[in-house]
Amino acid sequence: MALGKLYDYNNDFLVDVNYTFHNDTDAGWWGELVPRQHRPILDDTRYIIELADGRRGGCSLHKRVNRATMGAPSVFVYNFRGRGLLR
């Protein structure tokens, strides 16, 4: 997993994320991410993701899995999906 950043759609920093990028085409791109700190993230809300190489793009997130480990707070895995080019 690579290290990226997640911003709200007003470009305010929210949280560092570990992400896996699965696809990048002209039609769209997607992947999975795990926040590195606990922050409230809403499903189907627009966010901006910044990848390790500095490219950024608008995306929506959908909560996929709750990875619970004994004695630790829940960690959620999110699918992200974006359209257009990453810049």
C-alpha positions as CSV (number, residue, x, y, z in Angstrom):
1,M,0.0,0.0,0.0
2,A,1.1,3.5,-0.8
3,L,0.8,6.6,1.4
4,G,-1.6,9.4,0.3
5,K,-3.7,12.2,1.7
6,L,-7.4,12.7,1.8
7,Y,-9.0,16.2,1.6
8,D,-12.6,17.4,1.8
9,Y,-14.0,19.0,-1.3
10,N,-13.1,22.4,0.1
11,N,-9.4,21.3,-0.1
12,D,-9.0,21.1,3.7
13,F,-6.8,18.2,4.8
14,L,-8.6,15.4,6.6
15,V,-6.3,12.4,7.1
16,D,-3.3,10.4,5.8
17,V,-4.4,7.2,4.1
18,N,-2.8,4.0,2.9
19,Y,-4.2,3.1,-0.5
20,T,-4.0,0.6,-3.3
21,F,-4.7,2.0,-6.7
22,H,-6.4,-0.6,-9.0
23,N,-7.2,1.1,-12.3
24,D,-6.4,4.3,-14.2
25,T,-8.1,5.0,-17.5
26,D,-9.5,8.1,-19.3
27,A,-13.0,7.0,-18.2
28,G,-12.2,6.6,-14.5
29,W,-10.1,5.2,-11.8
30,W,-10.6,3.4,-8.5
31,G,-9.0,1.7,-5.6
32,E,-9.1,1.0,-1.8
33,L,-7.9,3.1,1.1
34,V,-7.5,2.8,4.8
35,P,-7.3,6.0,6.9
36,R,-4.2,6.0,9.2
37,Q,-6.1,7.8,11.9
38,H,-9.8,7.6,13.0
39,R,-11.7,10.3,11.3
40,P,-15.4,10.4,10.3
41,I,-15.7,9.8,6.6
42,L,-19.2,9.8,5.0
43,D,-20.2,7.4,2.3
44,D,-21.0,8.9,-1.1
45,T,-19.6,12.3,-0.3
46,R,-17.1,13.9,-2.6
47,Y,-13.4,14.0,-1.4
48,I,-10.1,14.7,-3.0
49,I,-7.4,12.1,-2.9
50,E,-3.7,12.9,-3.3
51,L,-1.5,10.0,-4.4
52,A,2.1,9.4,-3.5
53,D,3.3,10.8,-6.8
54,G,1.5,14.1,-6.2
55,R,-1.4,13.5,-8.6
56,R,-4.8,14.5,-7.2
57,G,-8.4,13.9,-8.2
58,G,-12.0,14.1,-6.9
59,C,-13.5,10.9,-5.7
60,S,-16.4,9.4,-3.8
61,L,-15.9,6.8,-1.0
62,H,-17.9,3.8,0.0
63,K,-17.3,1.9,3.3
64,R,-16.5,-1.7,2.5
65,V,-15.2,-3.6,5.5
66,N,-14.7,-3.1,9.2
67,R,-11.3,-4.6,10.2
68,A,-11.7,-5.2,13.9
69,T,-8.8,-6.4,15.9
70,M,-8.9,-7.3,19.5
71,G,-8.3,-4.4,21.8
72,A,-8.0,-1.9,19.0
73,P,-10.5,0.6,17.6
74,S,-12.2,-0.4,14.3
75,V,-10.4,0.3,11.1
76,F,-12.5,0.8,8.0
77,V,-11.6,0.0,4.4
78,Y,-13.1,2.2,1.8
79,N,-13.5,1.8,-2.0
80,F,-12.8,5.1,-3.8
81,R,-13.9,5.9,-7.3
82,G,-13.1,8.9,-9.5
83,R,-13.7,10.2,-13.0
84,G,-11.5,12.2,-15.3
85,L,-7.8,12.6,-15.3
86,L,-5.6,12.7,-12.2
87,R,-3.6,15.9,-12.1
